[in-house]
Amino acid sequence: GAGVSQTPSNKVTEKGKYVELRCDPISGHTALYWYRQSLGQGPEFLIYFQGTGAADDSGLPNDRFFAVRPEGSVSTLKIQRTERGDSAVYLCASSPTGENTEAFFGQGTRLTVV
Amino acid sequence: GENVEQHPSTLSVQEGDSAVIKCTYSDSASNYFPWYKQELGKRPQLIIDIRSNVGEKKDQRIAVTLNKTAKHFSLHITETQPEDSAVYFCAARINEKLTFGTGTRLTIIP
């Protein structure tokens, strides 16, 4: 595809439910990032993949959050036992090598936990 | 970890005037500093970036300056236009991790 694609664009879920957010990076990009953006705030780092492995997951807020990238392309962010405080826009970005190159963002998934 | 502070949080300028947004970072190992523009409901888009081996970079009406000693960098927009209205984020990268500032809401007054 032409850019980073995220699905769904919007997700409303009940508190306590499990959700999966998907990111399709730009073809050939080895680095993939997940960020979370709350209203009026800058994107907050969650996790970074280089290929299939999570190179840095220090931003995941707790063990309810988990992300995978099994084939080094598509990534899924998984949130268990969702809480109202998880409501935010979840942004995915990818870049060619990860080293000082531009990160291209997707449109984000707006998650609302009710 | 890296900490990025951004000022001001809101900025209003008359059309045609210049706008300046400033950021500071804490970790001297940061070596890449992009600026993103985000319009309401849209994705952040890179408008300009600078690497640590350069002090200044310009692209038409947009320029960025970097002072590594003081650990601060600034975005300058000249001859502002209504379409420049958006939220602007600075960021600093260390070990592949981008840390963002809290954003500046820029409003251009026609």
Interface residues (C-beta under 8 A of the other chain):
Chain A: A31 Y33 Y35 G40 Q41 G42 P43 E44 F45 Y48 Q50 A55 D56 S58 G59 L91 G98 E99 N100 E102 A103 F104 F105 G106 Q107 G108
Chain B: G1 V4 Q6 N31 Y32 P34 Y36 K42 R43 P44 Q45 L46 D49 R51 F89 A91 R93 N95 E96 K97 L98 T99 F100 G101 T102 G103
